[in-house]
Amino acid sequence: MRLKISLLKEPKHQELVSCVGWTTAEELYSCSDDHQIVKWNLLTSETSQIVKLPDDIYPIDLHWFPKSLGTKKQTQAESFVLTSSDGKFHLISKLGRVEKSVEAHCGAVLAGRWNYEGTALVTVGEDGQIKIWSKTGMLRSTLAQQVTKAKVNCCCWSTLLGNKDSGTPVYSVAWGPDSEKVLYTAGKQLIIKPLQPNAKVLQWKAHDGIILKVDWNSVNDLILSAGEDCKYKVWDSYGRPLYSSQPHEHPITSVAWAPDGELFAVGSFHTLRLCDKTGWSYALEKPNTGSIFNIAWSIDGTQVAGACGNGHVVFAHVIEQRWEWKNFQVTLTKRRTMQVRNVLNDAVDLLEFRDRVIKASLNYAHLVVSTSLQCYVFSIKNWNTPLIFDLKEGTVSLILQAERHFLLVDGGGIYLYSYEGRFLSAPKFPGMRTDILNAQTVSLSNDTIAIKDKADEKIIFLFEASTGKPLGDGKLLSHKNEILEIALDQKGLTNDRKIAFIDKNRDLYITSVKRFGKEEQIIKLGTMVHTLAWSDTCNILCGLQDTRFTVWYYPNTVYVDRDILPKTLYERDASEFSKNPRIVSFVGNQVTVRRADGSLVHISISPYPAILHEYVSSSKWEDAVRLCRFVKEQTIWACLAAMAVANQDMTTAEIAYAAIGEIDKVQYINSIKNLPSKESKMAHMLMFSGNIQEAEIVLLQAGLVYQAIQININLYNWERALELAVKYKTHVDTVLAYRQKFLETFGKQETNKRYLQYAEGLQIDWEKIKAKIEMEITKERERSSSSQPSKNFSLKH
């Protein structure tokens, strides 16, 4: 990936350009010390002067009113705030009319920013004050005052008198993603101040020189800072350092996030740098610009503009992005051209587009490309005839693919399409903000869409893919901690669909999408997990866990037999990936990891677990056993054991458990095989997996009340055993007899009021009880023999 620089031979401004701002993806406004506001049209390459400001107004910062709110009040959306050196900020319309000028600070107003909702404006100035204003320019509050030694009422007079101790200038400001916090500079410090009074303020030393610029991205929640120490840095929202650059030759004068949070740009003297969100550099350009004082990204995130010290406005397009899938590599060579290379035969295809390419995704044998007006869907079998349909909005910020369909996210909503271009659904929930969604907070499978809620980060919304309606009875998946990253598995039946997620403690959990109403079904898989991915060919999960790379060959083991889960894992040392690596993809048996320095590392895992998954999904149990005997690995046998139990294939389960030395479980399975009815077998298999409640339900639905009572007695669940006996008016004496025997064994007296109530006047007759039990067994045997050949059966009491 690199930047393609565009710079005019002669500058359009006579003086230093202080700020720039995009209205659309093709239109830019620039402000200069020559008092001119100039509009740039990139389609026609024309420039026009919008307004000539008074000679005493020197513009410093410009920020357009949020576009997403333009439908509510178009006139407000077509305006921007301009801060200036005379202590005022000005609300100016798109046509150049100054709607309002407001006295804001003593000394220059160094920065002004609208919040994401467009309901408030924050300004900072030379006087060290941070002020919050309404959208009409009415002062709401003075959020903070940066003072060095003594607060002076009028810092203008103190500045004239040469007293520099009145306040520390605040050079830059940014809103938090939820518009509830403000980040601003204070010398070498960064400060995050909540709007609520008395809330905790976060402050830390960020640079060794004065901090000149900050930016806070709403999608990835990361902070950028740049200073006179010639470094740019990346921080998380808790002030923890994630990346610090090497010192440059000159102070870093500007930084800015791309809208989707995947890239950011850095500006310095004769320098424009493109970086990944983790900090490492994609490209470095050295245009003849002087210092770049301000950087603005276009709404679609494909190009960047810089305000230059020599009167120029520099434009740079992001090109040479790459997408890879199996043996195909797609490269964006120009703004409207892609090159497809098949590395197996070195065949090359060129794809031409009518409009500029904004987003693309290559997966599941399809390339999905979004331009500013249309969406193109290519099959890898035919690159010549794409399927094309028009888009409602041209600002697609995310494309996600599954085997059967793909998802587009833009400023207006979330849309699901088939690969034939047919619109399927558009899931919605109250308060949904599509501008902050990314690949970590949205997940797609063949039948389910999962979206993390931003208002309450402990909640995941689940939708049916085909209809866009909430899954099941509309319940939410709720967790005890904030969730950071979510991922749906890709294969198998809808009823078996699983979702894995990482919470803020970096714990990895898994739960069934269909059974998320039960809290106990959310099970922890691992700790200190930083990134995860499901395989696209089978339900194998991988993650980077502290200093280890871990693969869960059969994550469903936690629902079947948690004891053998460690035996189904593959682990290897991951210290070679250094700090903060990310899993980019998991295709087939190859995992691609991007290291902190930007390099890609490919890890190949064993192909045998995927083959085992395929055999089991096709019920080829003999082939599965043959494969395990060929491979001779405990991991594969353990996976087969769990898979066999999950699919209730007792013969295979017995073989697999014997192979991993679980003799007690072999004996238990052997006893299950001898049970007379399929309901009893199913119930005992559910008990084997720890699903006691479901086992009881199976028996009760089959009319096997005694067996349901007996499993509760065996588990010493006395309350439930008596409850069932009383409810169905059978075997009350049996329950009381076993209870009495249990108490006598441990030398205890009965204290349970219900047991005392039913035991009153009742004589325990073991002969009678055994006869009733034998009758129940005979009845079950006869019923099963009428529907299938009889089998030997023995029950021990």
Secondary structure, DSSP 8 states (H G I E B T S, - for coil): -EEEEE--SS-S-SS-EEEEEEEETTEEEEEETTSEEEEEETTTTEEEEEEE--TT--EEEEEE--GGGTTT-HHHHTEEEEEETTSEEEEEETTS-EEEEEE--SS-EEEEEE-TTSSEEEEEETTSEEEEEETTS-EEEEEEE--SS---S-HHHHHHTT---S------EEE-TTSSEEEEEETTEEEEEESSTT---EEEE--SS-EEEEEE-TTT-EEEEEETTS-EEEEETTS-EEEE----SS---EEEE-TTSSEEEEEEBTEEEEEETTS-EEEEE--S-SBEEEEEE-TTSSEEEEEETTS-EEEEEEE--EEEETTEEEEEEETTEEEEEETTTTEEEEEE-SS-EEEEEEETTEEEEEESSEEEEEETTEEEEEEEEE-S-S---EEEE-SSEEEEEETTEEEEEETTS-EEE----TT--GGG--TTTEEE-SSEEEEE-SSSTTEEEEEETTT--BSTTS--EE-SS-EEEEEE--SS-GGG-EEEEEETT--EEEEESTTTTSGGG-EEEESSEEEEEE-SSSS-EEEEETTEEEEES-TTHHHH-GGGGGGGEEEEE-GGG-SS-EEEEEETTEEEEE-TTS-EEEEE--SHHHHHHHHHHTT-HHHHHHHHHHH--HHHHHHHHHHHHHTT-HHHHHHHHHHTT-HHHHHHHHHHHT-SSHHHHHHHHHHHTT-HHHHHHHHHHTT-HHHHHHHHHHTT-HHHHHHHHHHHT--HHHHHHHHHHHHHHTT-----HHHHHHHTT----HHHHHHHHHHHHHHHHHHHHHHS---------
